[in-house]
Amino acid sequence: MSRPKILVAIPAYNCEKQIGRVLTGFDDALLARVDKVLVIDNISSDSTVAAAQRAARQIGSDKIEVWQNKGNYNLGGTHKVAFLTGEKMGMDYVAILHGDDQAKTKELSRLIDVAEKHPSIGAILGCRFMKESKLTGYSWQRVWGNRAINLAYSIIVARPSKDLGSGLNLFRLSDLADHRYLGFGDTITFNIDLLLDYFQKKTSLKFVPISWREVDQISNARNFKVGSTAIKKLFNWRFNYVKFAHHTADEYRSGPAK
């Protein structure tokens, strides 16, 4: 088989200190495995765009571009931008790599390895809570809280659920061609809606252990709120109470940053 076409989308918001580290993780070997790398800035209030442009110039690859959303679409909306852009570009996969350097850029190769070996898998999901995962800066309360919620998901959906949404994932676009994701919320819990939709459609998934760290990052997640929302979404899904908003592709616009 020929190598799959891969767009790497890097959602970025107020991460001027970290975005350069994320981009310099794209060495020649990793760049050879992907077709385009897009930093997608979500109207940051700091100098994220300038830092990303500076790092891109230093790397000197025409595969790396810096874009900016036309509005504040939040993390979920930026996922939608990435999926729609990958579709327009004729890509087979979209990789999501958060711009705050919590995941290791080079570990994207692990996910690509799985996609190339098992092309029938719809999504390869980076997992922070497997035995082989490596965590830095995570308290034991957060680790076991996440594992408890993942166990609840696994029991209710009757399928392994090992992470509700890390910042390193690889999605096969053919499984997203129905554009159901446009109806998901634009918030940080977008990945939970996407995962539950995968379970609903019985999409083949693979969880892959990754490294994850919190050192100088500023998280926009509020752990208790995200956890309670995750449980609520699970039970709404189980009892068919899920309601999606009506959004169109035209609402999510992005382009090269100035």
DOVO-993169 format. One record per residue (C-alpha): residue in three letters; residue number from 1; x, y, z. Coordinates in steps of 0.2 Angstrom, whole numbers. Example, Ala and Ser with C-alpha at 12.3 -4.5 7.8 and 13.67 -1.06 7.14 Angstrom:
(r ALA, 1, (62, -22, 39)),
(r SER, 2, (68, -5, 36)),
REM end
This chain:
(r MET, 1, (0, 0, 0)),
(r SER, 2, (5, 18, -3)),
(r ARG, 3, (9, 29, 12)),
(r PRO, 4, (-7, 37, 19)),
(r LYS, 5, (-8, 56, 17)),
(r ILE, 6, (-8, 64, 34)),
(r LEU, 7, (-12, 82, 39)),
(r VAL, 8, (-5, 86, 57)),
(r ALA, 9, (-16, 100, 64)),
(r ILE, 10, (-9, 109, 80)),
(r PRO, 11, (-23, 118, 89)),
(r ALA, 12, (-14, 133, 98)),
(r TYR, 13, (-20, 145, 111)),
(r ASN, 14, (-9, 156, 122)),
(r CYS, 15, (6, 144, 121)),
(r GLU, 16, (20, 155, 114)),
(r LYS, 17, (32, 147, 127)),
(r GLN, 18, (28, 130, 121)),
(r ILE, 19, (24, 130, 102)),
(r GLY, 20, (42, 132, 97)),
(r ARG, 21, (46, 116, 106)),
(r VAL, 22, (31, 107, 98)),
(r LEU, 23, (37, 112, 80)),
(r THR, 24, (56, 108, 83)),
(r GLY, 25, (50, 90, 87)),
(r PHE, 26, (47, 88, 69)),
(r ASP, 27, (63, 81, 63)),
(r ASP, 28, (67, 75, 45)),
(r ALA, 29, (61, 58, 48)),
(r LEU, 30, (44, 63, 55)),
(r LEU, 31, (41, 76, 42)),
(r ALA, 32, (44, 63, 29)),
(r ARG, 33, (29, 53, 35)),
(r VAL, 34, (17, 68, 35)),
(r ASP, 35, (11, 79, 21)),
(r LYS, 36, (7, 95, 30)),
(r VAL, 37, (8, 103, 47)),
(r LEU, 38, (-4, 117, 51)),
(r VAL, 39, (-3, 127, 67)),
(r ILE, 40, (-21, 133, 69)),
(r ASP, 41, (-21, 147, 81)),
(r ASN, 42, (-37, 151, 90)),
(r ILE, 43, (-36, 170, 92)),
(r SER, 44, (-22, 169, 105)),
(r SER, 45, (-20, 185, 116)),
(r ASP, 46, (-1, 182, 117)),
(r SER, 47, (12, 180, 104)),
(r THR, 48, (9, 162, 99)),
(r VAL, 49, (7, 166, 81)),
(r ALA, 50, (24, 175, 80)),
(r ALA, 51, (32, 161, 90)),
(r ALA, 52, (26, 148, 78)),
(r GLN, 53, (31, 158, 63)),
(r ARG, 54, (48, 160, 70)),
(r ALA, 55, (50, 142, 73)),
(r ALA, 56, (43, 137, 56)),
(r ARG, 57, (56, 148, 48)),
(r GLN, 58, (70, 140, 58)),
(r ILE, 59, (65, 123, 53)),
(r GLY, 60, (63, 128, 34)),
(r SER, 61, (51, 116, 28)),
(r ASP, 62, (37, 121, 16)),
(r LYS, 63, (26, 108, 24)),
(r ILE, 64, (24, 119, 40)),
(r GLU, 65, (11, 133, 39)),
(r VAL, 66, (4, 144, 53)),
(r TRP, 67, (-15, 148, 52)),
(r GLN, 68, (-27, 158, 62)),
(r ASN, 69, (-45, 155, 65)),
(r LYS, 70, (-57, 169, 59)),
(r GLY, 71, (-66, 168, 76)),
(r ASN, 72, (-64, 160, 93)),
(r TYR, 73, (-69, 142, 90)),
(r ASN, 74, (-62, 135, 106)),
(r LEU, 75, (-53, 118, 106)),
(r GLY, 76, (-68, 108, 98)),
(r GLY, 77, (-71, 121, 85)),
(r THR, 78, (-53, 120, 80)),
(r HIS, 79, (-54, 101, 78)),
(r LYS, 80, (-68, 104, 66)),
(r VAL, 81, (-57, 116, 56)),
(r ALA, 82, (-44, 103, 55)),
(r PHE, 83, (-56, 89, 49)),
(r LEU, 84, (-64, 100, 36)),
(r THR, 85, (-47, 107, 30)),
(r GLY, 86, (-40, 89, 29)),
(r GLU, 87, (-55, 84, 19)),
(r LYS, 88, (-52, 98, 7)),
(r MET, 89, (-34, 94, 5)),
(r GLY, 90, (-38, 76, 1)),
(r MET, 91, (-30, 69, 16)),
(r ASP, 92, (-33, 51, 23)),
(r TYR, 93, (-29, 56, 41)),
(r VAL, 94, (-29, 71, 52)),
(r ALA, 95, (-17, 70, 67)),
(r ILE, 96, (-21, 82, 82)),
(r LEU, 97, (-6, 87, 92)),
(r HIS, 98, (-10, 100, 105)),
(r GLY, 99, (2, 116, 104)),
(r ASP, 100, (6, 117, 123)),
(r ASP, 101, (19, 103, 122)),
(r GLN, 102, (11, 91, 134)),
(r ALA, 103, (13, 77, 122)),
(r LYS, 104, (29, 73, 113)),
(r THR, 105, (29, 77, 95)),
(r LYS, 106, (40, 63, 90)),
(r GLU, 107, (28, 50, 98)),
(r LEU, 108, (16, 54, 83)),
(r SER, 109, (26, 41, 74)),
(r ARG, 110, (19, 27, 86)),
(r LEU, 111, (1, 32, 80)),
(r ILE, 112, (6, 32, 62)),
(r ASP, 113, (15, 15, 63)),
(r VAL, 114, (-2, 8, 69)),
(r ALA, 115, (-12, 17, 55)),
(r GLU, 116, (0, 10, 42)),
(r LYS, 117, (0, -8, 49)),
(r HIS, 118, (-19, -8, 52)),
(r PRO, 119, (-28, 3, 39)),
(r SER, 120, (-45, -3, 45)),
(r ILE, 121, (-44, 6, 62)),
(r GLY, 122, (-54, 22, 62)),
(r ALA, 123, (-45, 31, 75)),
(r ILE, 124, (-28, 29, 84)),
(r LEU, 125, (-29, 38, 101)),
(r GLY, 126, (-15, 43, 112)),
(r CYS, 127, (-18, 36, 130)),
(r ARG, 128, (-11, 44, 146)),
(r PHE, 129, (-17, 31, 158)),
(r MET, 130, (-11, 14, 151)),
(r LYS, 131, (3, 4, 161)),
(r GLU, 132, (16, 9, 148)),
(r SER, 133, (11, 28, 148)),
(r LYS, 134, (23, 40, 156)),
(r LEU, 135, (16, 55, 166)),
(r THR, 136, (25, 70, 173)),
(r GLY, 137, (17, 83, 184)),
(r TYR, 138, (1, 73, 186)),
(r SER, 139, (-6, 70, 204)),
(r TRP, 140, (-11, 52, 209)),
(r GLN, 141, (-29, 59, 212)),
(r ARG, 142, (-30, 65, 194)),
(r VAL, 143, (-23, 48, 187)),
(r TRP, 144, (-35, 38, 197)),
(r GLY, 145, (-50, 49, 194)),
(r ASN, 146, (-47, 47, 176)),
(r ARG, 147, (-45, 29, 177)),
(r ALA, 148, (-61, 27, 187)),
(r ILE, 149, (-71, 37, 173)),
(r ASN, 150, (-63, 27, 160)),
(r LEU, 151, (-68, 11, 169)),
(r ALA, 152, (-86, 18, 170)),
(r TYR, 153, (-86, 21, 151)),
(r SER, 154, (-79, 4, 147)),
(r ILE, 155, (-93, -4, 157)),
(r ILE, 156, (-107, 6, 150)),
(r VAL, 157, (-102, 5, 132)),
(r ALA, 158, (-95, -13, 133)),
(r ARG, 159, (-79, -8, 125)),
(r PRO, 160, (-62, -3, 131)),
(r SER, 161, (-61, 16, 134)),
(r LYS, 162, (-44, 20, 141)),
(r ASP, 163, (-43, 39, 138)),
(r LEU, 164, (-57, 51, 135)),
(r GLY, 165, (-46, 63, 125)),
(r SER, 166, (-28, 67, 126)),
(r GLY, 167, (-19, 79, 115)),
(r LEU, 168, (-11, 67, 103)),
(r ASN, 169, (-23, 57, 91)),
(r LEU, 170, (-24, 51, 73)),
(r PHE, 171, (-41, 51, 65)),
(r ARG, 172, (-46, 42, 48)),
(r LEU, 173, (-56, 55, 38)),
(r SER, 174, (-67, 42, 30)),
(r ASP, 175, (-75, 38, 46)),
(r LEU, 176, (-79, 57, 48)),
(r ALA, 177, (-86, 60, 31)),
(r ASP, 178, (-104, 60, 38)),
(r HIS, 179, (-99, 77, 47)),
(r ARG, 180, (-109, 72, 63)),
(r TYR, 181, (-95, 80, 72)),
(r LEU, 182, (-101, 97, 67)),
(r GLY, 183, (-115, 95, 79)),
(r PHE, 184, (-104, 92, 94)),
(r GLY, 185, (-100, 106, 106)),
(r ASP, 186, (-85, 117, 103)),
(r THR, 187, (-78, 116, 120)),
(r ILE, 188, (-64, 106, 128)),
(r THR, 189, (-76, 91, 129)),
(r PHE, 190, (-77, 89, 110)),
(r ASN, 191, (-67, 73, 111)),
(r ILE, 192, (-79, 65, 123)),
(r ASP, 193, (-93, 68, 110)),
(r LEU, 194, (-82, 61, 96)),
(r LEU, 195, (-78, 46, 106)),
(r LEU, 196, (-96, 42, 111)),
(r ASP, 197, (-100, 44, 92)),
(r TYR, 198, (-87, 32, 88)),
(r PHE, 199, (-94, 19, 100)),
(r GLN, 200, (-112, 22, 93)),
(r LYS, 201, (-105, 19, 75)),
(r LYS, 202, (-95, 4, 81)),
(r THR, 203, (-79, 12, 74)),
(r SER, 204, (-63, 2, 76)),
(r LEU, 205, (-52, 11, 89)),
(r LYS, 206, (-34, 8, 95)),
(r PHE, 207, (-27, 16, 111)),
(r VAL, 208, (-8, 19, 111)),
(r PRO, 209, (2, 23, 127)),
(r ILE, 210, (10, 40, 126)),
(r SER, 211, (20, 52, 137)),
(r TRP, 212, (12, 67, 145)),
(r ARG, 213, (18, 81, 155)),
(r GLU, 214, (13, 97, 164)),
(r VAL, 215, (28, 108, 168)),
(r ASP, 216, (25, 126, 162)),
(r GLN, 217, (8, 124, 153)),
(r ILE, 218, (-7, 133, 158)),
(r SER, 219, (-22, 121, 157)),
(r ASN, 220, (-39, 127, 152)),
(r ALA, 221, (-47, 111, 159)),
(r ARG, 222, (-56, 112, 176)),
(r ASN, 223, (-55, 94, 182)),
(r PHE, 224, (-71, 92, 192)),
(r LYS, 225, (-81, 101, 179)),
(r VAL, 226, (-74, 90, 165)),
(r GLY, 227, (-76, 74, 175)),
(r SER, 228, (-94, 78, 179)),
(r THR, 229, (-98, 83, 161)),
(r ALA, 230, (-90, 66, 156)),
(r ILE, 231, (-102, 56, 167)),
(r LYS, 232, (-117, 66, 161)),
(r LYS, 233, (-113, 64, 143)),
(r LEU, 234, (-110, 45, 146)),
(r PHE, 235, (-128, 43, 154)),
(r ASN, 236, (-136, 54, 141)),
(r TRP, 237, (-128, 43, 127)),
(r ARG, 238, (-133, 27, 136)),
(r PHE, 239, (-152, 32, 137)),
(r ASN, 240, (-152, 41, 120)),
(r TYR, 241, (-154, 58, 127)),
(r VAL, 242, (-140, 65, 116)),
(r LYS, 243, (-145, 81, 107)),
(r PHE, 244, (-133, 89, 94)),
(r ALA, 245, (-133, 107, 89)),
(r HIS, 246, (-135, 113, 71)),
(r HIS, 247, (-119, 119, 64)),
(r THR, 248, (-112, 121, 46)),
(r ALA, 249, (-95, 119, 39)),
(r ASP, 250, (-96, 138, 34)),
(r GLU, 251, (-96, 143, 53)),
(r TYR, 252, (-78, 136, 55)),
(r ARG, 253, (-66, 147, 44)),
(r SER, 254, (-47, 148, 45)),
(r GLY, 255, (-32, 153, 34)),
(r PRO, 256, (-14, 158, 34)),
(r ALA, 257, (-10, 170, 48)),
(r LYS, 258, (-3, 187, 44)),
REM end
